[in-house]
């Protein structure tokens, strides 16, 4: 698991949950895949190795629903191509 800390607090009548994650394992795994050449050739490429907690944050922050598959795919593609999350990339190409 990547979650290393969870804090709960109240703000008025709301409960706020703050989770802290360590994505070091995912970064290490993506680097190993890149170094080994996994998913770099053929018809299907491995674009990246993403932790689901991070993807869930992206989807929530964008105000999307999980069942809006096309919008979620576009969001993930945009995030992966932005350069901000390039350490999670395995295949460096563009799609």
N, CA, C and O atoms as CSV, one atom per row, in Angstrom:
chain,resi,resn,atom,element,x,y,z
A,1,UNK,N,N,0.841,-1.188,0.000
A,1,UNK,CA,C,0.000,0.000,0.000
A,1,UNK,C,C,0.877,1.238,0.000
A,1,UNK,O,O,1.995,1.234,0.514
A,2,UNK,N,N,0.356,2.267,-0.573
A,2,UNK,CA,C,1.118,3.499,-0.637
A,2,UNK,C,C,0.674,4.511,0.413
A,2,UNK,O,O,1.352,5.520,0.609
A,3,UNK,N,N,-0.446,4.270,1.095
A,3,UNK,CA,C,-0.896,5.232,2.100
A,3,UNK,C,C,-0.046,5.078,3.353
A,3,UNK,O,O,0.077,3.983,3.902
A,4,UNK,N,N,0.542,6.193,3.801
A,4,UNK,CA,C,1.393,6.120,4.987
A,4,UNK,C,C,0.822,6.903,6.163
A,4,UNK,O,O,1.301,6.759,7.288
A,5,UNK,N,N,-0.200,7.734,5.919
A,5,UNK,CA,C,-0.754,8.534,6.995
A,5,UNK,C,C,-2.174,8.959,6.638
A,5,UNK,O,O,-2.492,9.207,5.475
A,6,UNK,N,N,-3.019,9.037,7.662
A,6,UNK,CA,C,-4.381,9.509,7.468
A,6,UNK,C,C,-4.773,10.362,8.657
A,6,UNK,O,O,-4.621,9.941,9.804
A,7,UNK,N,N,-5.275,11.557,8.395
A,7,UNK,CA,C,-5.705,12.475,9.451
A,7,UNK,C,C,-7.166,12.834,9.224
A,7,UNK,O,O,-7.593,13.066,8.092
A,8,UNK,N,N,-7.929,12.877,10.315
A,8,UNK,CA,C,-9.327,13.274,10.264
A,8,UNK,C,C,-9.496,14.546,11.080
A,8,UNK,O,O,-8.930,14.674,12.165
A,9,UNK,N,N,-10.287,15.501,10.548
A,9,UNK,CA,C,-10.614,16.691,11.320
A,9,UNK,C,C,-12.002,17.160,10.894
A,9,UNK,O,O,-12.504,16.776,9.837
A,10,UNK,N,N,-12.603,17.982,11.717
A,10,UNK,CA,C,-13.913,18.531,11.384
A,10,UNK,C,C,-13.772,20.004,11.039
A,10,UNK,O,O,-12.979,20.732,11.636
A,11,UNK,N,N,-14.552,20.414,10.073
A,11,UNK,CA,C,-14.658,21.815,9.687
A,11,UNK,C,C,-16.140,22.130,9.638
A,11,UNK,O,O,-16.811,21.883,8.636
A,12,UNK,N,N,-16.639,22.678,10.729
A,12,UNK,CA,C,-18.077,22.916,10.833
A,12,UNK,C,C,-18.796,21.592,10.899
A,12,UNK,O,O,-18.543,20.785,11.793
A,13,UNK,N,N,-19.695,21.364,9.954
A,13,UNK,CA,C,-20.435,20.098,9.930
A,13,UNK,C,C,-19.869,19.120,8.905
A,13,UNK,O,O,-20.538,18.159,8.525
A,14,UNK,N,N,-18.636,19.362,8.456
A,14,UNK,CA,C,-17.967,18.467,7.505
A,14,UNK,C,C,-16.817,17.732,8.183
A,14,UNK,O,O,-16.187,18.246,9.107
A,15,UNK,N,N,-16.566,16.543,7.713
A,15,UNK,CA,C,-15.398,15.778,8.143
A,15,UNK,C,C,-14.406,15.796,6.984
A,15,UNK,O,O,-14.752,15.424,5.863
A,16,UNK,N,N,-13.177,16.225,7.252
A,16,UNK,CA,C,-12.138,16.296,6.241
A,16,UNK,C,C,-11.115,15.204,6.531
A,16,UNK,O,O,-10.595,15.107,7.642
A,17,UNK,N,N,-10.834,14.390,5.527
A,17,UNK,CA,C,-9.857,13.308,5.663
A,17,UNK,C,C,-8.670,13.657,4.789
A,17,UNK,O,O,-8.817,13.850,3.582
A,18,UNK,N,N,-7.493,13.739,5.392
A,18,UNK,CA,C,-6.273,14.025,4.647
A,18,UNK,C,C,-5.419,12.761,4.652
A,18,UNK,O,O,-5.032,12.259,5.707
A,19,UNK,N,N,-5.136,12.260,3.459
A,19,UNK,CA,C,-4.310,11.068,3.317
A,19,UNK,C,C,-2.960,11.462,2.737
A,19,UNK,O,O,-2.882,12.304,1.842
A,20,UNK,N,N,-1.901,10.852,3.248
A,20,UNK,CA,C,-0.551,11.055,2.737
A,20,UNK,C,C,-0.090,9.731,2.136
A,20,UNK,O,O,-0.181,8.682,2.772
A,21,UNK,N,N,0.407,9.795,0.900
A,21,UNK,CA,C,0.823,8.590,0.189
A,21,UNK,C,C,2.301,8.651,-0.158
A,21,UNK,O,O,2.867,9.725,-0.361
A,22,UNK,N,N,2.911,7.479,-0.223
A,22,UNK,CA,C,4.294,7.350,-0.686
A,22,UNK,C,C,4.241,6.587,-2.000
A,22,UNK,O,O,3.904,5.403,-2.029
A,23,UNK,N,N,4.577,7.273,-3.085
A,23,UNK,CA,C,4.526,6.667,-4.408
A,23,UNK,C,C,5.896,6.174,-4.859
A,23,UNK,O,O,6.093,5.914,-6.046
A,24,UNK,N,N,6.830,6.042,-3.951
A,24,UNK,CA,C,8.175,5.590,-4.283
A,24,UNK,C,C,8.196,4.248,-4.984
A,24,UNK,O,O,8.969,4.050,-5.922
A,25,UNK,N,N,7.353,3.320,-4.539
A,25,UNK,CA,C,7.288,1.992,-5.165
A,25,UNK,C,C,6.882,2.114,-6.630
A,25,UNK,O,O,7.479,1.470,-7.492
A,26,UNK,N,N,5.889,2.923,-6.914
A,26,UNK,CA,C,5.408,3.084,-8.281
A,26,UNK,C,C,6.464,3.746,-9.167
A,26,UNK,O,O,6.631,3.372,-10.327
A,27,UNK,N,N,7.167,4.721,-8.620
A,27,UNK,CA,C,8.237,5.373,-9.374
A,27,UNK,C,C,9.360,4.390,-9.682
A,27,UNK,O,O,9.894,4.366,-10.791
A,28,UNK,N,N,9.711,3.580,-8.685
A,28,UNK,CA,C,10.758,2.571,-8.863
A,28,UNK,C,C,10.334,1.534,-9.906
A,28,UNK,O,O,11.125,1.148,-10.767
A,29,UNK,N,N,9.083,1.092,-9.819
A,29,UNK,CA,C,8.588,0.076,-10.767
A,29,UNK,C,C,8.568,0.628,-12.185
A,29,UNK,O,O,8.951,-0.075,-13.121
A,30,UNK,N,N,8.129,1.872,-12.365
A,30,UNK,CA,C,8.109,2.486,-13.695
A,30,UNK,C,C,9.533,2.574,-14.256
A,30,UNK,O,O,9.757,2.308,-15.437
A,31,UNK,N,N,10.488,2.947,-13.405
A,31,UNK,CA,C,11.887,3.024,-13.855
A,31,UNK,C,C,12.398,1.647,-14.273
A,31,UNK,O,O,13.092,1.523,-15.282
A,32,UNK,N,N,12.058,0.610,-13.498
A,32,UNK,CA,C,12.485,-0.749,-13.853
A,32,UNK,C,C,11.883,-1.181,-15.187
A,32,UNK,O,O,12.575,-1.776,-16.013
A,33,UNK,N,N,10.613,-0.889,-15.402
A,33,UNK,CA,C,9.971,-1.222,-16.676
A,33,UNK,C,C,10.658,-0.503,-17.828
A,33,UNK,O,O,10.935,-1.109,-18.863
A,34,UNK,N,N,10.938,0.805,-17.652
A,34,UNK,CA,C,11.634,1.574,-18.695
A,34,UNK,C,C,12.988,0.959,-19.000
A,34,UNK,O,O,13.329,0.736,-20.162
A,35,UNK,N,N,13.763,0.683,-17.950
A,35,UNK,CA,C,15.114,0.135,-18.130
A,35,UNK,C,C,15.100,-1.230,-18.803
A,35,UNK,O,O,16.012,-1.559,-19.562
A,36,UNK,N,N,14.064,-2.030,-18.526
A,36,UNK,CA,C,13.958,-3.362,-19.107
A,36,UNK,C,C,13.329,-3.343,-20.498
A,36,UNK,O,O,13.329,-4.360,-21.191
A,37,UNK,N,N,12.798,-2.201,-20.909
A,37,UNK,CA,C,12.175,-2.100,-22.225
A,37,UNK,C,C,10.783,-2.694,-22.298
A,37,UNK,O,O,10.280,-2.976,-23.386
A,38,UNK,N,N,10.157,-2.886,-21.145
A,38,UNK,CA,C,8.811,-3.464,-21.103
A,38,UNK,C,C,7.813,-2.473,-21.700
A,38,UNK,O,O,7.839,-1.289,-21.362
A,39,UNK,N,N,6.943,-2.943,-22.575
A,39,UNK,CA,C,5.885,-2.127,-23.144
A,39,UNK,C,C,6.345,-1.047,-24.096
A,39,UNK,O,O,5.605,-0.095,-24.344
A,40,UNK,N,N,7.545,-1.165,-24.637
A,40,UNK,CA,C,8.094,-0.126,-25.502
A,40,UNK,C,C,7.883,-0.405,-26.983
A,40,UNK,O,O,8.042,0.493,-27.810
A,41,UNK,N,N,7.530,-1.627,-27.326
A,41,UNK,CA,C,7.363,-1.989,-28.740
A,41,UNK,C,C,6.031,-2.685,-28.941
A,41,UNK,O,O,5.347,-3.037,-27.980
A,42,UNK,N,N,5.679,-2.874,-30.182
A,42,UNK,CA,C,4.454,-3.584,-30.514
A,42,UNK,C,C,3.267,-2.651,-30.635
A,42,UNK,O,O,3.390,-1.431,-30.528
A,43,UNK,N,N,2.135,-3.252,-30.859
A,43,UNK,CA,C,0.912,-2.484,-31.079
A,43,UNK,C,C,0.404,-1.826,-29.807
A,43,UNK,O,O,-0.139,-0.722,-29.862
A,44,UNK,N,N,0.570,-2.481,-28.662
A,44,UNK,CA,C,0.096,-1.958,-27.385
A,44,UNK,C,C,1.297,-1.533,-26.544
A,44,UNK,O,O,2.216,-2.320,-26.319
A,45,UNK,N,N,1.283,-0.300,-26.087
A,45,UNK,CA,C,2.401,0.250,-25.306
A,45,UNK,C,C,1.973,0.475,-23.864
A,45,UNK,O,O,0.808,0.757,-23.587
A,46,UNK,N,N,2.918,0.348,-22.958
A,46,UNK,CA,C,2.680,0.645,-21.549
A,46,UNK,C,C,3.066,2.106,-21.329
A,46,UNK,O,O,4.244,2.430,-21.184
A,47,UNK,N,N,2.076,2.970,-21.307
A,47,UNK,CA,C,2.335,4.411,-21.206
A,47,UNK,C,C,2.877,4.780,-19.828
A,47,UNK,O,O,3.757,5.633,-19.720
A,48,UNK,N,N,2.367,4.152,-18.785
A,48,UNK,CA,C,2.834,4.494,-17.453
A,48,UNK,C,C,2.357,3.513,-16.408
A,48,UNK,O,O,1.512,2.655,-16.667
A,49,UNK,N,N,2.918,3.658,-15.220
A,49,UNK,CA,C,2.575,2.818,-14.083
A,49,UNK,C,C,2.059,3.758,-12.996
A,49,UNK,O,O,2.843,4.345,-12.250
A,50,UNK,N,N,0.726,3.899,-12.909
A,50,UNK,CA,C,0.111,4.892,-12.038
A,50,UNK,C,C,-0.530,4.267,-10.809
A,50,UNK,O,O,-1.192,3.233,-10.909
A,51,UNK,N,N,-0.337,4.888,-9.652
A,51,UNK,CA,C,-1.058,4.445,-8.462
A,51,UNK,C,C,-2.523,4.878,-8.543
A,51,UNK,O,O,-2.813,6.010,-8.928
A,52,UNK,N,N,-3.431,4.001,-8.190
A,52,UNK,CA,C,-4.853,4.298,-8.293
A,52,UNK,C,C,-5.266,5.453,-7.390
A,52,UNK,O,O,-6.187,6.195,-7.732
A,53,UNK,N,N,-4.605,5.625,-6.239
A,53,UNK,CA,C,-4.942,6.742,-5.360
A,53,UNK,C,C,-4.695,8.074,-6.063
A,53,UNK,O,O,-5.464,9.018,-5.886
A,54,UNK,N,N,-3.644,8.157,-6.847
A,54,UNK,CA,C,-3.333,9.374,-7.588
A,54,UNK,C,C,-4.368,9.611,-8.685
A,54,UNK,O,O,-4.824,10.738,-8.876
A,55,UNK,N,N,-4.737,8.562,-9.401
A,55,UNK,CA,C,-5.752,8.672,-10.445
A,55,UNK,C,C,-7.089,9.090,-9.826
A,55,UNK,O,O,-7.799,9.926,-10.385
A,56,UNK,N,N,-7.425,8.514,-8.686
A,56,UNK,CA,C,-8.672,8.883,-8.001
A,56,UNK,C,C,-8.666,10.362,-7.622
A,56,UNK,O,O,-9.688,11.036,-7.749
A,57,UNK,N,N,-7.531,10.869,-7.161
A,57,UNK,CA,C,-7.418,12.301,-6.843
A,57,UNK,C,C,-7.628,13.153,-8.086
A,57,UNK,O,O,-8.344,14.153,-8.042
A,58,UNK,N,N,-7.007,12.762,-9.195
A,58,UNK,CA,C,-7.159,13.510,-10.443
A,58,UNK,C,C,-8.628,13.575,-10.855
A,58,UNK,O,O,-9.135,14.640,-11.207
A,59,UNK,N,N,-9.300,12.439,-10.810
A,59,UNK,CA,C,-10.696,12.355,-11.242
A,59,UNK,C,C,-11.585,13.180,-10.320
A,59,UNK,O,O,-12.459,13.910,-10.788
A,60,UNK,N,N,-11.365,13.068,-9.019
A,60,UNK,CA,C,-12.151,13.837,-8.055
A,60,UNK,C,C,-11.917,15.331,-8.243
A,60,UNK,O,O,-12.872,16.107,-8.279
A,61,UNK,N,N,-10.646,15.746,-8.365
A,61,UNK,CA,C,-10.325,17.166,-8.515
A,61,UNK,C,C,-10.891,17.760,-9.801
A,61,UNK,O,O,-11.223,18.944,-9.845
A,62,UNK,N,N,-11.000,16.945,-10.844
A,62,UNK,CA,C,-11.550,17.410,-12.116
A,62,UNK,C,C,-13.080,17.403,-12.114
A,62,UNK,O,O,-13.706,17.892,-13.054
A,63,UNK,N,N,-13.679,16.848,-11.057
A,63,UNK,CA,C,-15.134,16.794,-10.963
A,63,UNK,C,C,-15.757,15.763,-11.881
A,63,UNK,O,O,-16.925,15.882,-12.252
A,64,UNK,N,N,-14.984,14.748,-12.251
A,64,UNK,CA,C,-15.482,13.702,-13.141
A,64,UNK,C,C,-16.038,12.534,-12.346
A,64,UNK,O,O,-15.801,12.414,-11.144
A,65,UNK,N,N,-16.766,11.693,-13.020
A,65,UNK,CA,C,-17.273,10.443,-12.453
A,65,UNK,C,C,-16.479,9.296,-13.061
A,65,UNK,O,O,-16.062,9.366,-14.217
A,66,UNK,N,N,-16.272,8.239,-12.279
A,66,UNK,CA,C,-15.506,7.088,-12.750
A,66,UNK,C,C,-16.131,6.448,-13.987
A,66,UNK,O,O,-15.416,5.912,-14.834
A,67,UNK,N,N,-17.457,6.499,-14.100
A,67,UNK,CA,C,-18.093,5.821,-15.233
A,67,UNK,C,C,-18.058,6.646,-16.519
A,67,UNK,O,O,-18.500,6.161,-17.560
A,68,UNK,N,N,-17.546,7.873,-16.476
A,68,UNK,CA,C,-17.337,8.669,-17.688
A,68,UNK,C,C,-15.958,8.306,-18.237
A,68,UNK,O,O,-14.993,9.055,-18.084
A,69,UNK,N,N,-15.890,7.149,-18.875
A,69,UNK,CA,C,-14.620,6.559,-19.290
A,69,UNK,C,C,-13.843,7.448,-20.252
A,69,UNK,O,O,-12.629,7.596,-20.111
A,70,UNK,N,N,-14.518,8.035,-21.216
A,70,UNK,CA,C,-13.826,8.864,-22.204
A,70,UNK,C,C,-13.194,10.091,-21.551
A,70,UNK,O,O,-12.051,10.434,-21.854
A,71,UNK,N,N,-13.925,10.753,-20.661
A,71,UNK,CA,C,-13.385,11.931,-19.978
A,71,UNK,C,C,-12.223,11.547,-19.062
A,71,UNK,O,O,-11.239,12.281,-18.973
A,72,UNK,N,N,-12.327,10.411,-18.387
A,72,UNK,CA,C,-11.242,9.945,-17.514
A,72,UNK,C,C,-9.996,9.612,-18.329
A,72,UNK,O,O,-8.882,9.945,-17.925
A,73,UNK,N,N,-10.178,8.959,-19.470
A,73,UNK,CA,C,-9.040,8.646,-20.343
A,73,UNK,C,C,-8.356,9.925,-20.827
A,73,UNK,O,O,-7.128,10.011,-20.851
A,74,UNK,N,N,-9.161,10.915,-21.210
A,74,UNK,CA,C,-8.597,12.199,-21.659
A,74,UNK,C,C,-7.828,12.885,-20.538
A,74,UNK,O,O,-6.755,13.444,-20.765
A,75,UNK,N,N,-8.376,12.841,-19.336
A,75,UNK,CA,C,-7.715,13.458,-18.182
A,75,UNK,C,C,-6.378,12.778,-17.889
A,75,UNK,O,O,-5.371,13.453,-17.672
A,76,UNK,N,N,-6.365,11.452,-17.883
A,76,UNK,CA,C,-5.136,10.710,-17.605
A,76,UNK,C,C,-4.100,10.994,-18.686
A,76,UNK,O,O,-2.923,11.194,-18.383
A,77,UNK,N,N,-4.528,11.014,-19.932
A,77,UNK,CA,C,-3.611,11.318,-21.030
A,77,UNK,C,C,-3.029,12.717,-20.859
A,77,UNK,O,O,-1.823,12.909,-21.015
A,78,UNK,N,N,-3.868,13.688,-20.542
A,78,UNK,CA,C,-3.417,15.066,-20.348
A,78,UNK,C,C,-2.398,15.148,-19.215
A,78,UNK,O,O,-1.366,15.806,-19.351
A,79,UNK,N,N,-2.682,14.487,-18.106
A,79,UNK,CA,C,-1.766,14.506,-16.957
A,79,UNK,C,C,-0.442,13.833,-17.296
A,79,UNK,O,O,0.622,14.336,-16.933
A,80,UNK,N,N,-0.501,12.700,-17.988
A,80,UNK,CA,C,0.710,11.966,-18.324
A,80,UNK,C,C,1.573,12.719,-19.334
A,80,UNK,O,O,2.800,12.626,-19.285
A,81,UNK,N,N,0.951,13.461,-20.245
A,81,UNK,CA,C,1.691,14.188,-21.259
A,81,UNK,C,C,2.173,15.553,-20.770
A,81,UNK,O,O,2.968,16.203,-21.450
A,82,UNK,N,N,1.701,16.000,-19.597
A,82,UNK,CA,C,2.013,17.344,-19.121
A,82,UNK,C,C,3.472,17.513,-18.705
A,82,UNK,O,O,3.980,18.634,-18.684
A,83,UNK,N,N,4.139,16.436,-18.380
A,83,UNK,CA,C,5.514,16.531,-17.914
A,83,UNK,C,C,5.613,16.568,-16.401
A,83,UNK,O,O,6.672,16.280,-15.842
A,84,UNK,N,N,4.538,16.915,-15.741
A,84,UNK,CA,C,4.537,16.980,-14.277
A,84,UNK,C,C,4.639,15.583,-13.652
A,84,UNK,O,O,5.182,15.424,-12.559
A,85,UNK,N,N,4.119,14.590,-14.345
A,85,UNK,CA,C,4.095,13.227,-13.818
A,85,UNK,C,C,4.918,12.287,-14.695
A,85,UNK,O,O,4.628,11.093,-14.762
A,86,UNK,N,N,5.939,12.815,-15.366
A,86,UNK,CA,C,6.705,12.012,-16.315
A,86,UNK,C,C,7.515,10.903,-15.672
A,86,UNK,O,O,7.936,9.982,-16.372
A,87,UNK,N,N,7.750,10.951,-14.382
A,87,UNK,CA,C,8.487,9.868,-13.729
A,87,UNK,C,C,7.659,8.586,-13.642
A,87,UNK,O,O,8.206,7.505,-13.428
A,88,UNK,N,N,6.353,8.706,-13.807
A,88,UNK,CA,C,5.486,7.530,-13.843
A,88,UNK,C,C,5.397,6.937,-15.249
A,88,UNK,O,O,4.830,5.859,-15.428
A,89,UNK,N,N,5.946,7.624,-16.240
A,89,UNK,CA,C,5.886,7.168,-17.623
A,89,UNK,C,C,6.819,5.975,-17.829
A,89,UNK,O,O,7.906,5.918,-17.253
A,90,UNK,N,N,6.388,5.038,-18.644
A,90,UNK,CA,C,7.225,3.914,-19.047
A,90,UNK,C,C,7.613,4.108,-20.503
A,90,UNK,O,O,8.794,4.074,-20.847
A,91,UNK,N,N,6.624,4.311,-21.352
A,91,UNK,CA,C,6.860,4.571,-22.777
A,91,UNK,C,C,6.904,6.080,-22.971
A,91,UNK,O,O,5.984,6.782,-22.551
A,92,UNK,N,N,7.935,6.576,-23.585
A,92,UNK,CA,C,8.129,8.019,-23.727
A,92,UNK,C,C,7.485,8.594,-24.983
A,92,UNK,O,O,7.592,9.795,-25.232
A,93,UNK,N,N,6.831,7.777,-25.762
A,93,UNK,CA,C,6.211,8.247,-26.995
A,93,UNK,C,C,4.953,9.066,-26.752
A,93,UNK,O,O,4.551,9.278,-25.608
A,94,UNK,N,N,4.333,9.526,-27.837
A,94,UNK,CA,C,3.098,10.304,-27.760
A,94,UNK,C,C,1.969,9.504,-28.375
A,94,UNK,O,O,2.177,8.741,-29.319
A,95,UNK,N,N,0.788,9.678,-27.842
A,95,UNK,CA,C,-0.379,9.005,-28.393
A,95,UNK,C,C,-1.505,9.981,-28.513
A,95,UNK,O,O,-2.593,9.618,-28.960
